[in-house]
């Protein structure tokens, strides 16, 4: 089996296509299940965010796996394969593993270094675990990716240098108003999720004079506003057209990120500005703001397409440090996988040695007991024989694991099987038992 990833992201597809491809909730769970039960697939998980949809799978055939996943993506996204395929990318085996690590570490994000993707990958793995679609291969791969992501954020400066998507968005909004930050401005935040919470906090840090939080469920908006602390001037409103229109009329900047399936803000909600500029920032996928709103006089609309052109710049030394960590984790992953391929041979060899030792000790015990040798003496002899055999086998078994990663590494395991006359059925039995044990967990 081999790891395959098929996906599309802000780097390969326009916003309109990403909007159509985005899956969440029950539809996401259905997609994960359908991929995992496809004929060439053994395991699967899906990373679906506003900027990417990626299917990771353990497959037994490359072409069949790609075809099945592409068909399922199109079916669940409601996009015909001919329209979806030009925007898809495919990575296989080592490249697939490397891609997941780059994604989890924030190197493939719209804003390089943003921290949300680590939690999003963790969430994708958790969902696959709950659905029972991730086995040993993808669980190990997931642990590898999360460990690399944590190391990158702990050992490099990527967290400090890489601005979040929200930070870039608010910076562009401030520029649209002719200043460096949102100091003294009235800001309307639409939505009460994690992105909206970040937008609210960023606007507050930027010195916004007043912040209004609009959300369909008022208690969620109230909780977000309360988290800002005393004296921040947060006001909560609903999402009715009348409330939104009044809030937009008073605002200088609007930052919207809801989970709505259609437009939340229309061009008709924006009235005469009397010379006051208005910046609309749409962080949602699919879009919250009707693109026609950007054509209203005095309005600047900033969407995901524009944000992709303003990604943060990472210092060369920090970028190099991130890539070095990824290479270290990849090397350890490869070594572990290669050692695992020879493990059944090593286990079968030790099992055969133990069987021979036990038979010889039983024969020896029968002869020496007749001569009146004590039970304690027999135990000492048995321990000595087992230690000798263990020491003789230690070097070749450790060395064959080390050599597994070298060119022709499997030949060393094959040599052990020939030299010690190991029954191929014994090696297969060990492999089968390990797989069955893994499947039962």
C-alpha positions in Angstrom: 0.0 0.0 0.0 1.1 3.6 -0.7 0.1 7.1 0.4 -1.7 9.2 -2.2 -3.0 12.8 -2.0 -5.4 14.4 -4.4 -6.4 17.9 -3.8 -6.8 21.6 -4.8 -5.9 24.7 -2.9 -5.5 28.5 -3.3 -2.4 27.8 -5.3 -4.1 25.6 -7.9 -7.6 26.9 -8.2 -9.5 30.2 -8.2 -11.8 31.2 -5.3 -14.9 30.3 -7.3 -13.8 26.7 -7.7 -12.6 26.4 -4.1 -16.1 27.6 -3.0 -17.7 24.8 -5.0 -15.3 22.2 -3.7 -15.5 23.1 0.0 -17.1 20.3 2.1 -18.0 20.4 5.7 -20.2 18.8 8.3 -22.2 15.7 7.2 -21.0 16.1 3.6 -17.4 15.9 4.7 -18.1 12.8 6.8 -19.8 11.2 3.8 -16.8 12.0 1.5 -14.4 10.5 4.0 -16.5 7.3 4.3 -17.0 7.0 0.5 -13.3 7.4 -0.2 -12.3 4.9 2.5 -14.7 2.3 1.0 -13.6 2.8 -2.6 -12.1 -0.4 -4.0 -8.4 0.6 -4.3 -8.4 2.5 -0.9 -7.6 1.0 2.5 -7.6 4.2 4.6 -8.5 7.8 4.2 -8.8 11.3 5.8 -9.7 14.6 4.3 -8.4 18.1 5.1 -11.1 20.6 4.1 -10.5 24.3 4.9 -11.5 27.6 3.2 -8.3 27.4 1.2 -7.9 23.7 0.4 -9.6 20.4 0.0 -7.2 17.4 0.1 -7.9 13.7 0.2 -5.2 11.5 1.8 -5.5 7.8 1.1 -3.6 4.6 1.5 -4.1 2.9 -1.9 -2.9 -0.4 -3.5 -3.0 1.0 -7.1 -2.0 4.5 -8.1 -4.2 5.2 -11.2 -7.2 3.4 -9.8 -6.9 5.4 -6.6 -6.6 8.8 -8.4 -9.6 8.0 -10.6 -11.8 6.9 -7.7 -10.9 10.0 -5.5 -11.4 12.4 -8.4 -14.8 11.0 -9.1 -15.8 11.1 -5.5 -14.6 14.7 -5.1 -16.6 15.8 -8.1 -19.7 13.9 -6.9 -19.6 15.4 -3.3 -18.7 18.9 -4.5 -21.3 18.9 -7.3 -18.6 19.8 -9.9 -18.2 17.8 -13.1 -14.8 16.1 -13.3 -13.9 18.1 -16.5 -14.2 21.4 -14.5 -12.5 20.1 -11.4 -9.6 18.1 -12.9 -7.6 21.0 -14.3 -7.2 22.4 -10.8 -6.3 19.2 -9.0 -2.8 18.2 -8.0 -1.6 14.6 -7.2 1.3 13.5 -4.9 2.3 9.9 -4.3 4.4 8.1 -1.8 7.3 10.2 -0.5 6.0 13.4 -2.3 2.6 12.9 -0.6 4.2 12.6 2.8 6.4 15.6 2.2 3.3 17.6 1.0 1.4 16.8 4.2 4.3 17.9 6.4 4.7 21.2 4.4 0.9 21.8 4.7 0.9 21.1 8.5 3.9 23.3 9.1 2.3 26.2 7.3 4.6 26.4 4.3 1.7 25.8 1.9 -0.7 28.3 3.5 -2.0 31.4 1.8 -0.3 33.3 4.6 2.9 31.4 5.2 3.3 30.3 8.8 -0.3 30.7 9.9 -1.1 28.5 12.9 -4.7 27.4 12.2 -3.7 24.7 9.7 -2.2 22.6 12.5 -5.5 22.4 14.3 -7.3 21.8 11.0 -5.1 18.8 10.2 -5.6 17.5 13.8 -9.3 17.8 13.3 -9.2 15.9 10.0 -7.3 13.1 11.7 -9.7 13.1 14.6 -12.7 12.8 12.3 -11.1 9.9 10.4 -10.5 8.2 13.8 -14.1 8.6 14.8 -15.3 7.3 11.5 -12.8 4.3 11.6 -11.3 5.3 8.2 -7.7 5.8 9.4 -5.6 2.7 10.1 -1.9 2.2 11.0 -0.5 3.9 7.9 -2.4 7.1 8.1 -2.4 7.3 11.9 1.5 7.0 11.8 1.6 9.6 9.0 -0.8 11.9 11.0 1.4 11.7 14.1 4.4 12.5 12.0 2.8 15.6 10.6 1.5 16.9 13.9 4.9 16.3 15.5 6.6 18.2 12.7 4.1 21.0 13.0 4.6 21.4 16.7 8.4 21.3 16.3 8.3 24.0 13.7 6.3 26.3 15.9 8.4 25.6 19.0 11.9 25.7 17.3 11.6 28.3 14.6 10.4 31.9 14.3 7.7 31.1 11.8 4.9 31.9 14.3 6.3 35.4 14.8 7.1 36.2 11.2 4.2 34.5 9.5 1.1 36.8 9.9 -2.3 35.2 10.1 -4.8 35.5 7.3 -6.8 37.8 9.5 -3.8 40.0 10.3 -3.1 40.5 6.6 -6.8 41.2 5.9 -7.0 43.9 8.6 -3.8 45.4 7.4 -5.2 45.7 3.9 -8.4 47.1 5.2 -6.5 49.8 7.1 -4.6 50.6 3.9 -7.9 50.9 2.1 -8.8 53.6 4.6 -5.5 55.4 4.1 -3.9 54.4 7.4 -1.6 51.8 8.9 -4.1 50.3 11.3 -7.8 50.6 12.3 -7.2 53.2 15.0 -10.2 55.4 15.5 -12.3 53.4 13.0 -15.7 51.6 13.4 -15.4 47.9 12.5 -18.2 45.5 11.9 -17.3 41.8 12.3 -19.9 39.4 10.8 -19.8 35.9 12.2 -18.7 34.6 15.6 -16.4 31.7 14.8 -12.7 31.4 15.3 -11.8 33.6 12.3 -14.2 36.2 13.5 -12.7 36.1 17.0 -9.3 36.6 15.5 -10.6 39.5 13.5 -12.2 41.1 16.5 -9.0 40.8 18.6 -6.9 42.1 15.8 -9.2 45.1 15.3 -9.1 45.8 19.0 -5.3 45.7 19.1 -5.3 48.1 16.2 -7.1 50.7 18.2 -10.6 50.4 16.6 -12.9 53.0 18.2 -15.9 50.7 18.2 -16.5 47.1 17.2 -19.8 45.6 16.3 -20.3 41.8 16.2 -23.1 40.4 14.1 -24.2 36.8 14.2 -27.3 34.7 13.6 -27.0 33.2 17.1 -26.7 36.2 19.5 -25.3 34.2 22.4 -22.3 33.2 20.3 -21.7 36.8 19.4 -22.1 37.9 23.0 -19.6 35.3 24.2 -17.1 36.6 21.6 -17.7 40.2 22.6 -17.4 39.4 26.3 -14.0 37.8 25.6 -12.6 41.1 24.5 -12.6 42.4 28.0 -14.0 45.5 29.6 -13.8 48.9 27.9 -13.5 47.6 24.4 -16.8 48.9 23.2 -18.2 45.8 21.6 -21.8 45.8 20.5 -23.8 42.7 19.4 -26.5 42.6 16.7 -28.3 40.0 14.7 -28.0 39.1 11.0 -31.3 40.6 9.8 -31.0 42.7 6.7 -32.2 45.8 8.6 -29.6 45.4 11.4 -26.8 44.7 8.9 -27.6 47.6 6.7 -27.6 50.0 9.7 -24.3 48.6 11.0 -22.7 48.8 7.5 -23.8 52.4 7.2 -22.0 53.3 10.4 -18.9 51.2 9.8 -15.6 52.1 8.1 -14.5 48.5 7.7 -16.5 45.2 7.5 -14.8 41.9 8.1 -17.1 38.9 7.3 -16.5 35.2 7.9 -19.6 33.1 8.4 -20.5 29.5 7.5 -23.5 30.6 5.4 -24.1 28.9 2.1 -25.1 32.1 0.3 -24.3 35.8 0.4 -24.8 37.5 3.8 -24.1 41.0 2.5 -25.6 42.3 -0.7 -24.9 45.4 -2.7 -28.4 46.6 -1.8 -27.4 46.8 1.9 -24.9 49.5 1.2 -26.4 53.0 1.0 -24.9 56.4 0.2 -21.6 56.9 1.9 -21.5 60.7 1.5 -17.8 60.6 0.6 -16.9 58.2 3.4 -14.9 55.2 2.2 -15.9 51.7 3.1 -13.7 48.6 3.0 -15.3 45.1 2.9 -13.2 42.1 3.7 -14.6 38.7 2.8 -12.8 35.8 4.6 -15.5 33.3 4.0 -15.6 30.3 1.7 -18.1 30.3 0.0 -18.2 34.1 -0.2 -20.2 36.1 2.3 -20.2 39.3 0.3 -21.8 39.7 -3.1 -19.0 40.7 -5.5 -21.4 43.3 -6.9 -20.9 45.2 -3.6 -17.4 46.1 -4.7 -18.9 48.1 -7.6 -20.7 50.5 -5.3 -19.2 53.9 -5.2 -16.6 54.5 -2.4 -16.5 50.7 -1.6 -13.3 48.6 -1.7 -13.9 44.8 -1.6 -11.0 42.6 -0.5 -11.6 38.9 -1.1 -9.5 35.7 -0.9 -8.1 36.3 -4.4 -6.5 39.6 -3.3 -5.3 38.2 0.0 -3.4 35.5 -1.8 -1.3 38.2 -3.4 -0.2 39.6 -0.1 1.3 36.6 1.8 3.8 37.3 4.5 7.5 37.0 3.7 9.5 34.5 5.7 13.1 35.3 6.5 15.4 32.9 4.7 16.9 31.5 7.9 13.5 30.6 9.4 12.3 29.1 6.2 15.5 27.0 6.0 15.0 25.9 9.6 11.4 24.8 8.9 12.6 22.7 5.9 15.4 21.2 7.9 12.9 20.0 10.5 10.7 18.5 7.8 13.7 16.7 6.3 14.6 15.3 9.8 11.1 14.0 10.4 10.9 12.5 6.9 14.2 10.7 7.4 13.0 9.3 10.7 9.7 8.2 9.1 11.4 6.5 6.2 13.8 4.7 8.5 10.9 3.4 10.7 9.0 2.2 7.7 12.0 0.5 6.2 12.8 -1.2 9.5 9.2 -2.3 9.7 9.6 -4.2 6.4 12.3 -6.5 7.8 10.7 -6.8 11.2 8.7 -10.0 10.3 11.9 -11.7 9.2 13.6 -10.7 12.5 10.6 -11.9 14.6 10.5 -15.2 12.7 14.2 -15.7 13.2 14.0 -15.1 16.9 11.0 -17.3 17.2 12.9 -20.2 15.4 15.9 -19.7 17.7 13.7 -19.8 20.8 12.0 -23.0 19.6 15.4 -24.7 19.0 16.7 -23.5 22.4 13.6 -24.7 24.2 13.9 -28.2 22.5 17.5 -28.5 23.3 17.0 -27.4 26.9 14.2 -29.9 27.4 16.4 -32.7 26.0 19.3 -31.6 28.3 17.1 -31.3 31.3 15.9 -34.9 30.9 19.5 -36.2 30.8 20.9 -34.1 33.6 17.9 -34.6 35.9 18.7 -38.3 35.8 22.2 -37.5 37.1 20.7 -35.6 40.1 21.4 -32.1 38.9 19.4 -29.5 40.9 16.5 -27.5 39.5 18.4 -24.3 40.3 21.4 -25.5 38.3 19.2 -26.3 35.3 17.7 -22.8 35.4 21.1 -21.3 35.4 22.1 -23.4 32.4 18.9 -22.4 30.6 19.4 -18.7 31.2 23.0 -19.0 30.0 22.1 -20.7 26.8 19.3 -18.1 26.0 21.8 -15.2 26.7 24.3 -16.8 24.3 21.7 -17.2 21.6 20.4 -13.6 22.1 23.9 -12.2 21.9 24.7 -14.1 18.7 21.5 -12.9 17.1 21.7 -9.3 18.3 24.2 -8.0 15.8 22.7 -9.5 12.6 19.1 -8.5 13.6 20.1 -4.9 14.5 22.3 -4.6 11.4 19.6 -5.8 9.1 17.2 -3.1 10.4 19.9 -0.5 9.9 20.6 -1.7 6.4 16.9 -1.8 5.5 17.1 1.8 4.4 20.1 1.3 2.1 19.9 0.5 -1.6 18.8 -3.2 -1.9 18.0 -3.3 1.8 15.4 -6.0 1.4 18.2 -8.3 0.1 19.7 -8.4 3.6 16.4 -9.7 5.0 16.3 -12.2 2.2 19.8 -13.4 3.1 18.8 -13.9 6.7 15.8 -16.0 5.6 18.1 -18.2 3.4 21.0 -18.5 5.8 18.8 -19.5 8.7 16.4 -21.6 6.5 13.3 -19.7 7.7 10.0 -21.0 6.6 8.4 -18.3 4.4 5.0 -19.2 5.9 6.4 -18.3 9.4 7.4 -14.8 8.1 4.0 -14.4 6.4 2.2 -15.4 9.6 4.1 -12.7 11.6 3.1 -10.1 9.0 -0.5 -11.3 9.0 -0.7 -11.3 12.8 0.6 -7.8 13.0 -2.0 -6.6 10.5 -4.8 -8.3 12.3 -3.7 -6.8 15.7 -3.6 -3.4 14.1 -7.0 -3.9 12.6 -8.5 -4.8 16.0 -7.3 -1.6 17.6 
